[in-house]
Amino acid sequence: MKRTMTVGPPYSKVLRRDVDFTSWKFWHSPMNHCKSLIAVSVYDMYLEIAEGGLNPDWKLDADKIVSFRDFRLRMSEQMCKYRPQDRLYPGDEKFRKSTKQSKKKRKVDRSSVLGYEVDREDLRVAISSGRLCRNDFDMLKNHLKSATRKENKSRCSVCGKNSYYCCKQCGKQICFMENKKFAGGECFMDLHDFNCFGLCRSDSRVQKDWKEPTPYQRQKHADHINSLLL
């Protein structure tokens, strides 16, 4: 009896993975095949999450779900930029690249990268201090009323720019007015926003190395904060 093999979507993705190079060593072929299987499996996991199969709250719109090609490009870029010295993932501190660093360089300020240094205790202290306003406009109104101008300027607690204004209720310097005009209140809102707690300059453990977070980092940090609130 003649058997026919049907090449379905998963196997076709393995064929399109194009992980190949010329070598006399025979074990490279199964190794490359394993890498292709890993890439396909990870993309299937991504689709399950993006389509809401794992958690309906994580479901993305159809136009925002990336194709297999774009997923591979994004994954390849992330792999090229990966450095164990950044210690962003569990186990990075065990790599030789990390262990041979001096003790001073081993300390990484993750709060300025993704905010993962913030834990439930830090969040509890910030909430009890009255700084964070979550869906409480009366509390936010009190913070707005306490915004006053000081005689001397100092660095904003959120962005690090010089400012004359501060939130008296929090005791934090903020950008509120610029050239006697309302500056939009972005720093003021970020200072009192749950999702931005840990990303402000004053929250960083090493303020001189603080960098403004990217939109992607903001989203990742917001997901982390929301997971702490569950």
Salt bridges, closest charged atoms under 4 A:
ASP44 OD1 - LYS13 NZ 3.37
ASP70 OD1 - ARG69 NH1 3.02
GLU77 OE2 - LYS81 NZ 2.94
ASP86 OD1 - ARG83 NH1 2.79
GLU121 OE2 - ARG124 NH2 2.56
ASP190 OD2 - ARG218 NH2 3.22
ASP203 OD1 - ARG131 NH1 2.96
